[in-house]
Amino acid sequence: MNMTATKLAGASCDDDPRVGLAAVASLRALLGSLEELQVASARHKGWSWQEIADVLGVSRQAAHKKYGRRFGKGR
């Protein structure tokens, strides 16, 4: 499904479950990509895992476990 985020959000409420679920899956993938991009940016700018975790609303350990191998283990 190749749609804008706004169209995907609308499609997620479609009466056809196939359309709605496909839109939800696409939104989930988009959000994951955006989160990864922002975590990389934060780490590049020197943010600690605690700072990232606080903004994401997760524990420091959860943030580090999810992204530590890709974006550095320091701080």
ABEGO torsion letter per residue (X at the ends): XBBBAAAAAAAAABABAAAAAAAAAAAAAAAAAAAAAAAAAAAAAGBBAAAAAAAAGBBAAAAAAAAAAAAEABX
